[in-house]
């Protein structure tokens, strides 16, 4: 797995958790 892909996935998961937090 590429580091860039991992970073992109991490950002998406963070946004998802942020959305759920709201």
Rosetta blueprint (number, residue, H / E / L):
1 X L
2 X L
3 X H
4 X H
5 X H
6 X H
7 X H
8 X H
9 X H
10 X H
11 X H
12 X H
13 X H
14 X H
15 X H
16 X H
17 X H
18 X H
19 X H
20 X H
21 X H
22 X L
